[in-house]
Amino acid sequence: MVEFALLDASVGETPVRRNFRRELQGEVTVFEVSEGELPPEPGPFPFDSAIISGSQCSAYDDRAWIADVEDWARTAHEAGIPMLGVCWGHQLLAEALGGRVKAMGERELGYRTVRRAGASQLFNGVSRTFTAFETHTDAVVELPGDARVIARNDAALQGFQLGRTYGVQFHPEYDLDSARWVIEGKDISDEQKHAALETVTEDNHAAAAQARLVFENFRRVVAGERVCRIDPATPGQ
């Protein structure tokens, strides 16, 4: 079974743990990074990979714990630890590795259409365009030097890959209850809430099964990496 370190960057009571435990289908150890709890430094890293969750904060906020997560992520990336950042985690990884995140000036909220851009193992079996849940007001506007764009839509860059590090702006882990919960909790007008809630349907959640393939694909990438570490090929075998 694949062992994941989940860096939970959410603040307060949220469905982060429940959602990721359900979707990752592996052994998940949670670190409350917004409370200053970080995974061990890589070398050797006691987990197969790391997932960085969403957060109510901005990746560029001047908070000590965010700086600590950035430092940790840089070290993990340099050590070749497979990482997947979701929403805030995607933005945090971009910032940590030399990219830039800024406020969009608008909000992307509800089920939206995302387009693949280029090839990536993370999107194996995913249609060229697919449905995913979005909730963000910040976006990656500049990627780290050698990173590749692997998904986008009209609102923002939606995915990148840099070696074994991946980021997705959308939330492949959200179920319908989480979607409704996050929309209802937003400080926005009733009209905006209604428009976003109208997208939260059984049909859209079913369509977002394509987005959830990200977890299966990442798990396969990680499992392959683990096989290589445990049983490296030797000449003549």
C-alpha positions in Angstrom: 0.0 0.0 0.0 1.3 3.5 -0.9 2.0 5.7 2.1 1.2 9.3 1.8 2.1 12.3 4.0 -0.8 14.7 3.8 0.2 18.3 4.6 -3.2 19.7 5.7 -3.0 23.5 5.2 -6.6 24.1 6.0 -7.6 26.2 9.1 -10.2 25.0 11.5 -12.8 22.2 10.9 -12.8 21.2 7.2 -13.5 18.1 5.2 -9.9 17.9 4.0 -8.9 14.7 5.8 -12.1 12.9 5.0 -11.9 13.7 1.3 -8.2 12.8 0.9 -8.4 9.6 2.9 -11.4 8.5 0.7 -9.8 9.3 -2.6 -6.1 8.4 -2.0 -6.8 4.7 -1.1 -3.5 4.4 0.7 -2.0 4.9 4.1 -2.5 8.6 5.0 -0.6 10.3 7.8 -1.8 13.9 8.4 0.4 16.8 9.3 -1.4 20.0 10.4 1.0 22.4 8.7 -1.1 25.4 9.5 -0.5 24.6 13.2 3.3 24.3 12.6 3.4 20.5 12.2 5.7 19.4 9.4 6.6 15.9 8.0 10.2 14.8 8.6 12.8 16.1 6.3 13.6 13.8 3.3 16.6 11.6 3.6 15.4 9.0 4.1 11.7 10.1 3.9 9.4 7.6 5.8 6.6 8.0 3.2 6.3 7.3 -0.5 5.0 10.7 -1.4 3.5 14.0 -0.1 0.1 15.7 -0.8 -0.4 19.4 -0.1 -4.0 20.4 0.4 -6.0 23.5 -0.1 -6.2 26.4 2.4 -8.2 29.4 3.2 -4.9 31.4 3.1 -3.0 32.7 0.2 0.3 31.1 -0.8 2.0 34.6 -0.7 0.7 35.5 2.8 3.4 36.5 5.2 3.0 33.7 7.8 5.8 31.7 9.4 4.1 28.4 8.8 3.7 29.1 5.1 7.4 29.9 4.8 8.2 26.7 6.6 6.0 24.6 4.2 7.8 26.3 1.3 11.2 25.4 2.7 10.1 21.8 3.3 8.6 21.5 -0.2 11.8 22.8 -1.8 13.9 20.2 0.1 11.4 17.4 -0.8 11.5 18.4 -4.5 15.3 18.5 -4.6 15.2 15.0 -2.9 13.0 13.7 -5.7 10.0 13.0 -3.4 6.8 12.7 -5.6 4.5 15.5 -4.6 1.0 16.6 -5.6 -0.4 20.0 -4.6 -4.1 20.7 -4.8 -5.5 24.3 -5.1 -3.5 26.2 -2.5 -0.9 23.3 -2.5 -0.5 23.8 -6.3 0.1 27.5 -5.8 2.5 26.9 -2.8 4.6 24.5 -4.9 4.8 27.0 -7.7 5.9 29.8 -5.4 8.4 27.5 -3.5 10.1 26.4 -6.7 10.4 29.9 -8.3 7.1 30.7 -9.8 4.6 33.4 -8.8 1.0 33.5 -7.5 -1.2 36.6 -7.5 -4.9 37.5 -6.9 -7.1 37.0 -9.9 -9.4 39.9 -9.3 -12.3 37.5 -9.6 -13.5 34.2 -8.1 -13.8 30.8 -9.8 -16.3 28.9 -7.8 -18.4 25.8 -8.7 -18.0 23.0 -11.2 -16.1 24.3 -14.3 -14.6 23.0 -17.5 -10.8 22.3 -17.5 -8.7 21.5 -20.6 -5.6 19.3 -20.7 -2.5 20.9 -22.2 0.2 18.6 -23.3 1.0 15.1 -22.1 1.4 14.0 -18.4 1.1 10.7 -16.6 -1.2 12.6 -14.1 -3.9 12.8 -16.8 -3.7 9.3 -18.2 -7.3 8.3 -19.2 -8.6 11.8 -18.7 -10.5 13.4 -21.6 -9.1 16.4 -23.4 -11.8 18.6 -21.6 -13.2 17.5 -18.3 -15.3 18.8 -15.3 -13.8 19.7 -11.9 -14.8 21.6 -8.8 -13.0 25.0 -8.4 -12.8 27.4 -5.5 -10.1 30.1 -5.6 -9.4 33.8 -6.0 -5.6 33.4 -6.5 -3.8 31.8 -9.5 -0.4 30.8 -10.6 0.7 33.5 -13.1 4.3 32.4 -13.6 5.7 28.9 -13.4 9.1 27.7 -12.1 11.6 27.7 -14.9 11.4 24.2 -16.3 7.9 23.4 -15.3 5.3 22.4 -18.0 1.7 23.5 -18.2 -0.5 20.4 -18.2 -3.9 21.9 -17.8 -5.7 25.3 -18.0 -9.0 26.9 -18.6 -10.2 30.4 -19.3 -9.9 31.5 -15.7 -6.4 30.3 -14.7 -3.6 27.9 -15.2 -5.0 24.6 -13.9 -2.0 22.2 -13.7 1.8 21.9 -13.9 4.5 19.3 -13.7 8.1 19.8 -12.8 9.9 16.4 -12.6 8.1 14.4 -9.9 6.2 17.5 -8.6 2.7 18.1 -9.8 0.1 20.7 -9.1 -3.6 21.0 -9.9 -5.7 24.2 -9.3 -9.0 22.3 -9.2 -10.2 20.0 -6.4 -10.4 16.4 -7.5 -11.2 15.3 -4.0 -14.4 17.2 -3.5 -17.7 15.4 -3.0 -21.1 17.1 -3.3 -21.3 17.8 0.5 -17.9 19.5 0.4 -18.9 21.6 -2.6 -22.0 22.8 -0.9 -20.2 23.4 2.4 -17.5 25.6 0.8 -19.9 27.6 -1.3 -22.3 28.3 1.6 -19.3 29.5 3.7 -18.2 32.1 1.3 -18.6 35.8 2.0 -20.3 36.6 -1.3 -23.6 37.8 -2.4 -26.7 35.5 -2.4 -26.7 35.7 -6.2 -23.2 34.5 -6.5 -23.9 31.6 -4.1 -27.0 30.7 -6.0 -25.1 30.6 -9.3 -22.3 28.4 -7.8 -24.8 26.1 -6.1 -26.6 25.6 -9.4 -23.5 23.8 -10.7 -23.4 21.4 -7.7 -25.4 18.6 -9.3 -25.2 14.8 -9.4 -24.5 15.0 -13.1 -21.5 17.4 -12.6 -20.2 15.3 -9.7 -20.4 12.2 -11.9 -18.6 14.0 -14.7 -15.9 15.0 -12.3 -14.9 11.3 -12.0 -12.5 12.2 -14.8 -10.8 14.7 -12.5 -10.6 12.1 -9.7 -8.4 9.9 -12.0 -5.6 12.3 -11.0 -5.4 10.4 -7.7 -5.3 7.0 -9.3 -2.6 8.2 -11.8 -0.5 9.8 -9.1 -0.8 6.6 -7.0 0.6 4.7 -10.0 3.4 7.1 -10.4 4.3 6.8 -6.7 4.1 3.0 -6.7 6.4 2.9 -9.7 8.9 5.2 -8.0 8.7 3.0 -4.9 9.5 -0.2 -6.9 12.5 1.5 -8.4 13.8 2.5 -4.9 13.1 -0.9 -3.3 14.3 -3.2 -6.1 16.5 -1.3 -8.5 17.4 -3.0 -11.7 20.9 -4.4 -11.9 23.0 -5.3 -15.0 22.2 -8.7 -16.3 18.8 -9.1 -14.6 
